[in-house]
Amino acid sequence: MTWWRIFLAGLVLWLLAVAITYLTGNPILIPTLVLLGSFLVPVTFVTWAFGRRDTGEITAELVFRTFVVGGVLGVLGASVLEAYLLHPSPWMYVGVGLIEEAVKLAALALLTRHLAVKSTRDGMILGASVGFGFSAFESAGYALTSLFTDSGLSLSNLVTTEILRGLLAPVGHGLWTAILGGTLFAWSTRRHFVLTWPLVLAFLGVSALHALWDSMSMIAVLVTLALTGEPWQYQLLLRGALPEPTPSQVAVYTTTNWLGLALISVIGLLWLWSMARQARRERRAPSPLYRIRTGPFAMTGQEGESR
């Protein structure tokens, strides 16, 4: 199992980098620490997914390209759009979800547009590759940012950030873009990607999960206030400020936050699992000579184009 060996080797190297950086205080090791911690889990999951591809169209070169180029294009596109289109508001996280899922989907379509065969499973794999690439580069940015504090460089902040984001990576960007990729490929033909209602609904659903994930901390604070809030906290809330949980409220806040993230993760995993089951059934069934494409947004030149 190649993915398991990659994970173990990468984990050992990251632990060594953490230990030696702590012992020596050598800042030259920080980039090594950031890159190992940010890329370990995404690379492991992409390697695992690559072993489950449907066709020979999915090569190691294509997976590498979607991971690196797709991830970078997604991060750059999201940064530009969010900087110019989003402003602080309760709805900001909705905009983040829509923008980031849109740029990842666009990157996936751009990098895989020449594939002759497009299966649901392959779309899930390549979508996950783009999503995990986005996650890896984004995590590297968060880890590096957490290093700088008012008191100077904080190696503990960096390590904590990488551990947390590494644990959550499997149920974040990679999962959401895998769902979009599978839906995109399922309704596409040899020559064209097709914009259909299932793809639009999948995009909106995944964007909603993304927005809920990003806003779960704020939602957990509101739930905590609803259950155990104090008058002065309600006053701050009425003034437009989000109060911090008190020490006595931390347990309620933490439980609510993690339960919310767990629920979002379960929804996403069940969604992807149902798509994988459907893909297995379609692969075992006799392949039709023609597959009719319908829908108000169809962009193919001919309906019923053979795959």
C-alpha positions as CSV (number, residue, x, y, z in Angstrom):
1,M,0.0,0.0,0.0
2,T,1.9,3.0,-1.3
3,W,-0.3,5.6,0.4
4,W,0.3,4.0,3.8
5,R,4.1,4.1,3.3
6,I,4.0,7.7,2.1
7,F,2.0,8.7,5.2
8,L,4.3,6.9,7.7
9,A,7.5,8.2,6.1
10,G,6.1,11.7,5.9
11,L,4.9,11.6,9.5
12,V,8.3,10.5,10.7
13,L,10.1,13.2,8.8
14,W,7.6,15.8,10.1
15,L,8.1,14.7,13.7
16,L,11.9,14.9,13.2
17,A,11.6,18.3,11.8
18,V,9.4,19.5,14.7
19,A,11.9,18.0,17.3
20,I,15.0,19.4,15.7
21,T,13.5,22.8,15.1
22,Y,12.5,22.9,18.8
23,L,15.9,21.8,19.9
24,T,18.0,24.0,17.7
25,G,15.7,27.0,17.2
26,N,17.0,27.1,13.6
27,P,14.6,29.3,11.5
28,I,15.9,27.7,8.3
29,L,13.9,24.6,9.1
30,I,10.6,26.4,9.3
31,P,9.8,26.0,5.5
32,T,10.5,22.3,5.8
33,L,8.2,22.1,8.8
34,V,5.4,24.0,7.0
35,L,5.6,22.1,3.8
36,L,5.8,18.6,5.4
37,G,2.9,19.4,7.7
38,S,0.7,21.0,5.1
39,F,1.2,18.4,2.3
40,L,1.4,15.1,4.2
41,V,-2.3,14.4,4.6
42,P,-3.4,15.8,1.1
43,V,-0.7,13.8,-0.7
44,T,-1.6,10.6,1.2
45,F,-5.3,10.8,0.3
46,V,-4.6,11.7,-3.4
47,T,-2.3,8.7,-3.6
48,W,-5.0,6.5,-2.0
49,A,-7.6,7.8,-4.5
50,F,-5.3,7.3,-7.5
51,G,-5.2,3.6,-6.8
52,R,-9.0,3.5,-7.3
53,R,-9.2,5.1,-10.7
54,D,-11.5,3.7,-13.4
55,T,-9.6,4.2,-16.6
56,G,-6.1,4.6,-18.0
57,E,-6.9,8.2,-18.7
58,I,-6.0,9.0,-15.1
59,T,-2.2,9.1,-15.1
60,A,0.2,10.0,-12.4
61,E,1.2,13.1,-14.4
62,L,-2.5,14.2,-14.7
63,V,-3.0,13.7,-10.9
64,F,0.2,15.7,-10.2
65,R,-0.9,18.5,-12.5
66,T,-4.4,18.7,-11.0
67,F,-3.0,18.7,-7.5
68,V,-0.3,21.4,-8.0
69,V,-1.6,23.5,-10.9
70,G,-5.3,23.1,-9.9
71,G,-4.5,23.8,-6.2
72,V,-2.5,27.0,-7.0
73,L,-5.0,28.2,-9.6
74,G,-7.8,27.7,-7.0
75,V,-5.9,29.5,-4.2
76,L,-5.0,32.4,-6.5
77,G,-8.4,32.8,-8.0
78,A,-10.2,32.6,-4.7
79,S,-7.8,35.2,-3.2
80,V,-8.4,37.7,-6.0
81,L,-12.2,37.3,-6.0
82,E,-12.6,37.3,-2.2
83,A,-10.5,40.5,-1.9
84,Y,-12.6,42.4,-4.4
85,L,-16.1,40.9,-3.9
86,L,-16.4,40.1,-0.2
87,H,-16.7,42.5,2.8
88,P,-17.2,41.7,6.5
89,S,-20.8,40.7,7.1
90,P,-22.8,37.7,8.4
91,W,-23.1,36.5,4.8
92,M,-19.4,36.6,4.1
93,Y,-19.0,32.8,4.6
94,V,-21.6,32.1,2.0
95,G,-19.6,34.1,-0.5
96,V,-16.4,32.3,0.5
97,G,-18.1,28.9,-0.1
98,L,-19.5,30.0,-3.5
99,I,-16.2,31.5,-4.7
100,E,-13.8,28.8,-3.6
101,E,-16.0,25.9,-4.9
102,A,-16.4,27.8,-8.2
103,V,-12.7,28.4,-8.8
104,K,-11.8,24.7,-7.9
105,L,-14.5,23.5,-10.3
106,A,-13.2,25.8,-13.0
107,A,-9.6,24.6,-12.5
108,L,-10.7,21.0,-12.7
109,A,-12.6,21.6,-15.9
110,L,-9.7,23.5,-17.4
111,L,-7.1,20.8,-16.6
112,T,-9.2,17.8,-17.6
113,R,-11.1,19.2,-20.7
114,H,-9.2,16.9,-23.1
115,L,-10.0,13.6,-21.5
116,A,-11.6,11.2,-24.0
117,V,-13.3,9.1,-21.3
118,K,-15.1,10.7,-18.3
119,S,-16.4,8.5,-15.6
120,T,-18.0,9.4,-12.3
121,R,-15.2,7.7,-10.3
122,D,-12.5,9.4,-12.2
123,G,-14.2,12.7,-11.8
124,M,-14.3,12.2,-8.0
125,I,-10.6,11.3,-8.0
126,L,-9.5,14.3,-10.0
127,G,-11.8,16.6,-8.1
128,A,-10.3,15.4,-4.9
129,S,-6.9,16.0,-6.3
130,V,-7.7,19.7,-7.0
131,G,-9.4,20.1,-3.7
132,F,-6.5,18.5,-1.7
133,G,-4.0,20.7,-3.7
134,F,-6.0,23.7,-2.7
135,S,-6.1,22.5,0.9
136,A,-2.4,21.9,1.0
137,F,-1.4,25.4,-0.2
138,E,-4.0,27.1,1.9
139,S,-2.8,25.1,5.0
140,A,0.8,26.2,4.3
141,G,-0.4,29.8,4.4
142,Y,-2.3,29.4,7.6
143,A,0.6,27.6,9.3
144,L,3.1,30.3,8.3
145,T,0.7,33.1,9.4
146,S,0.2,31.4,12.8
147,L,3.9,31.5,13.3
148,F,3.9,35.3,13.8
149,T,2.5,36.7,17.1
150,D,2.8,39.9,19.1
151,S,5.4,38.1,21.3
152,G,7.5,37.0,18.3
153,L,7.7,33.7,16.5
154,S,5.5,30.9,18.0
155,L,6.6,27.4,16.9
156,S,3.8,25.9,19.1
157,N,1.2,27.9,17.1
158,L,2.6,26.6,13.8
159,V,2.6,22.9,15.0
160,T,-0.9,23.1,16.5
161,T,-2.3,24.7,13.3
162,E,-0.7,22.0,11.1
163,I,-2.0,19.2,13.4
164,L,-5.6,20.6,13.4
165,R,-5.7,21.3,9.7
166,G,-4.2,17.9,8.9
167,L,-6.8,16.1,11.0
168,L,-9.6,18.0,9.3
169,A,-8.2,17.9,5.7
170,P,-10.0,14.6,4.7
171,V,-13.4,16.2,5.3
172,G,-12.8,19.6,3.8
173,H,-11.8,20.8,0.3
174,G,-10.9,17.4,-1.0
175,L,-14.3,15.9,-0.1
176,W,-16.3,18.8,-1.5
177,T,-14.5,19.0,-4.8
178,A,-14.6,15.2,-5.2
179,I,-18.4,15.5,-5.1
180,L,-18.4,18.3,-7.7
181,G,-15.9,16.4,-9.9
182,G,-18.0,13.2,-9.9
183,T,-21.1,15.2,-10.8
184,L,-19.4,17.1,-13.5
185,F,-17.9,13.9,-15.1
186,A,-21.1,11.9,-14.7
187,W,-23.1,14.3,-17.0
188,S,-20.3,15.0,-19.6
189,T,-19.6,13.6,-23.0
190,R,-16.4,12.8,-24.8
191,R,-16.0,16.3,-26.2
192,H,-17.8,18.5,-23.8
193,F,-18.4,19.3,-20.2
194,V,-22.1,19.8,-19.7
195,L,-23.8,22.3,-17.4
196,T,-26.9,20.6,-16.0
197,W,-29.2,21.0,-13.1
198,P,-27.6,18.2,-11.1
199,L,-24.2,20.0,-11.4
200,V,-25.8,23.3,-10.4
201,L,-27.5,21.7,-7.4
202,A,-24.4,19.9,-6.4
203,F,-22.4,23.2,-6.6
204,L,-25.0,24.9,-4.4
205,G,-25.1,22.0,-1.9
206,V,-21.3,21.8,-1.6
207,S,-21.0,25.6,-1.3
208,A,-23.5,25.4,1.6
209,L,-21.5,22.8,3.4
210,H,-18.4,24.9,2.9
211,A,-20.1,28.0,4.2
212,L,-21.5,26.1,7.3
213,W,-18.0,24.7,8.0
214,D,-16.3,28.1,7.9
215,S,-19.0,29.7,10.0
216,M,-19.4,26.9,12.5
217,S,-17.4,28.8,15.1
218,M,-19.8,31.8,14.9
219,I,-22.8,29.5,14.9
220,A,-21.4,27.7,18.0
221,V,-21.1,31.1,19.8
222,L,-24.7,31.9,19.0
223,V,-25.9,28.5,20.2
224,T,-23.9,28.9,23.4
225,L,-25.4,32.4,24.0
226,A,-28.9,31.0,23.3
227,L,-28.4,28.3,26.0
228,T,-26.2,30.0,28.6
229,G,-25.9,33.7,27.6
230,E,-25.6,36.5,30.1
231,P,-27.2,40.0,29.8
232,W,-23.9,41.8,28.9
233,Q,-23.3,39.3,26.1
234,Y,-26.7,40.0,24.6
235,Q,-26.0,43.7,24.8
236,L,-22.8,43.2,22.8
237,L,-24.6,41.1,20.3
238,L,-27.3,43.8,19.8
239,R,-24.5,46.3,19.0
240,G,-23.2,44.0,16.3
241,A,-20.2,42.5,18.2
242,L,-19.8,38.8,18.8
243,P,-18.9,38.2,22.4
244,E,-16.3,35.6,23.4
245,P,-17.5,32.6,25.5
246,T,-16.7,32.9,29.2
247,P,-14.7,30.2,30.9
248,S,-17.9,28.6,32.1
249,Q,-19.3,28.6,28.6
250,V,-16.2,27.1,26.9
251,A,-17.4,23.5,27.3
252,V,-20.8,24.2,25.6
253,Y,-19.1,26.2,22.8
254,T,-16.5,23.6,22.1
255,T,-19.0,20.7,22.1
256,T,-21.4,22.6,19.8
257,N,-18.5,23.5,17.4
258,W,-17.2,20.0,17.1
259,L,-20.6,18.4,16.8
260,G,-21.5,20.9,14.0
261,L,-18.3,20.0,12.1
262,A,-18.9,16.3,12.6
263,L,-22.4,16.6,11.2
264,I,-21.2,18.5,8.2
265,S,-18.5,15.9,7.6
266,V,-21.0,13.0,7.9
267,I,-23.3,14.7,5.3
268,G,-20.5,15.2,2.9
269,L,-19.1,11.6,3.4
270,L,-22.6,10.1,2.9
271,W,-23.1,12.1,-0.2
272,L,-19.7,11.0,-1.7
273,W,-20.4,7.4,-0.6
274,S,-23.8,7.3,-2.4
275,M,-22.1,8.7,-5.6
276,A,-19.4,6.0,-5.3
277,R,-22.0,3.3,-5.0
278,Q,-23.9,4.6,-8.0
279,A,-20.6,4.7,-10.0
280,R,-19.9,1.0,-9.1
281,R,-23.4,0.0,-10.2
282,E,-23.0,1.8,-13.5
283,R,-19.6,0.2,-14.1
284,R,-21.0,-3.3,-13.6
285,A,-24.0,-2.7,-15.8
286,P,-23.8,-3.2,-19.6
287,S,-22.7,0.1,-21.2
288,P,-25.3,1.6,-23.5
289,L,-24.2,2.7,-27.0
290,Y,-25.7,6.1,-26.4
291,R,-26.4,8.3,-23.4
292,I,-28.9,11.0,-23.9
293,R,-28.0,14.4,-22.4
294,T,-30.8,16.6,-21.5
295,G,-31.3,19.8,-19.5
296,P,-31.9,23.5,-20.0
297,F,-28.2,24.3,-19.6
298,A,-26.9,21.6,-22.0
299,M,-23.9,22.8,-24.0
300,T,-23.3,19.8,-26.2
301,G,-23.6,20.1,-30.0
302,Q,-25.7,16.9,-30.2
303,E,-27.9,15.2,-27.8
304,G,-27.2,11.5,-27.3
305,E,-23.5,11.9,-28.2
306,S,-21.7,8.6,-27.5
307,R,-19.2,8.5,-24.6
